[in-house]
Amino acid sequence: MSSLLIFSFIFIMWILILFGGGLMTLFVGPLSLTGIVDSNSILASGLKVLIAMMFILIWIFLLLKIKNWIFRKSVNYE
């Protein structure tokens, strides 16, 4: 039973990675910051990086919560 939980965690992890990559390319990539930073493309790229890093931190937090939930469940079965 514990191997099923581990494989389900790996499956959920890959789904979140693919979903997160899709969100990044759909929303953050084409994001236009012309009203905020007019001609400074380095500043615009820096803002995009900050947005992407926030998404990455949220994804890591979600994966940690899912991992803890699955492995606590795994320990309780044994």
C-alpha positions in Angstrom: 0.0 0.0 0.0 2.8 2.4 0.7 4.3 2.0 -2.7 1.0 3.0 -4.2 1.1 6.2 -2.1 4.6 7.0 -3.2 3.7 6.5 -6.9 0.6 8.7 -6.4 2.8 11.4 -5.0 5.2 11.2 -7.9 2.2 11.3 -10.3 0.8 14.4 -8.5 4.2 16.0 -8.6 4.5 15.5 -12.4 1.0 16.8 -12.9 1.8 20.0 -10.9 5.1 20.5 -12.8 3.3 20.2 -16.2 0.4 22.4 -15.1 2.8 25.0 -13.6 4.9 25.1 -16.7 1.7 25.6 -18.8 0.6 28.4 -16.6 4.0 30.1 -16.8 4.1 29.9 -20.6 0.4 31.0 -21.0 0.4 33.9 -18.5 3.9 35.0 -17.5 5.6 34.7 -20.8 3.4 37.0 -22.9 2.8 39.4 -20.0 3.3 42.9 -21.2 4.5 45.4 -18.6 4.5 48.5 -20.9 2.4 50.6 -18.5 4.7 49.9 -15.5 8.2 49.9 -17.2 8.1 51.6 -20.5 11.4 51.1 -22.2 13.5 49.1 -19.7 13.3 45.5 -20.8 15.7 44.3 -18.1 13.3 45.7 -15.4 10.4 44.1 -17.2 12.2 40.7 -17.3 13.1 41.1 -13.6 9.4 41.6 -12.8 8.5 38.5 -14.8 11.2 36.5 -12.9 9.8 37.7 -9.6 6.3 36.6 -10.6 7.6 33.2 -11.8 9.5 32.8 -8.5 6.4 33.4 -6.5 4.6 30.7 -8.6 7.5 28.3 -8.0 7.4 28.9 -4.2 3.6 28.3 -4.2 4.2 25.0 -6.1 6.9 23.9 -3.7 4.6 24.7 -0.8 1.8 22.6 -2.4 4.2 19.7 -3.0 5.4 19.8 0.5 1.9 19.7 1.9 0.9 16.8 -0.4 4.1 14.9 0.4 3.5 15.3 4.2 -0.1 14.2 3.8 0.8 11.1 1.8 3.7 10.0 3.9 1.7 10.5 7.2 -1.0 8.3 5.6 1.7 5.8 4.7 3.1 5.6 8.2 -0.3 5.2 9.7 -1.0 2.1 7.5 2.1 0.3 8.7 
